[in-house]
Structure formats: C-alpha cells, structure tokens
C-alpha cells in the first residue's frame, strides 16, 4: 500500500533528522521497539491514533498524506485509506 510506504519513509527520515534511534522513538511513542522497523518499511498497518502519535513525536506534517484518504462526492472523509 502506497500510503504505508510513504508514511514509513516520513517516519524514518524525520527520526534520523532528529537523531532518534528506533528504540528512542518507540519509547516516545509508547510502542514496541520491534514495531518501528515494520512501520518504517511499510510492512504493517498503522492506525490513525498511532500515526498521529508518531507525527507528534517527530514533528511530521501529515497534510501531504491527505491524498490517500477517501472522500465522497460531497468532500466528506471516510474512514478507509486507499
């Protein structure tokens, strides 16, 4: 899924810019350190709550990922991602 790969790349890039290890990011985001490499490689689903937590920890702007959110003909966003 393209969203997961792009989000994973954002996580990896911003983590490195902030000089965080995967372990430090896991601690800040309150997740398992084994989960971080799977997120960065796009190999696992990421719930919105976790995506927002990671974005907050890493100062990631999620506006560029809006293209992956489905919306209906009235512009209302659904819960599904492409």
Residue pairs with C-beta under 8 A, 6 or more apart in sequence:
1 42
1 81
1 82
2 68
2 82
3 65
3 68
3 81
3 82
4 42
4 43
4 44
4 45
4 46
5 42
6 42
6 65
6 68
7 39
7 42
7 46
7 51
7 65
8 39
8 40
8 41
8 42
9 40
9 42
10 58
10 60
10 65
11 25
11 36
11 39
11 40
11 54
11 58
11 60
12 40
14 58
14 59
14 60
15 22
15 25
15 36
15 40
15 58
18 58
18 59
20 28
20 58
22 33
22 36
22 37
22 40
23 33
23 36
25 36
25 54
25 57
25 58
26 32
26 33
26 35
26 36
27 33
28 57
29 50
29 53
29 54
29 57
30 53
31 50
35 44
38 44
39 46
39 54
46 54
51 62
52 62
54 60
55 61
55 62
68 81
68 82
69 77
69 78
69 81
69 82
70 77
70 78
70 80
70 81
70 82
71 77
71 78
72 78
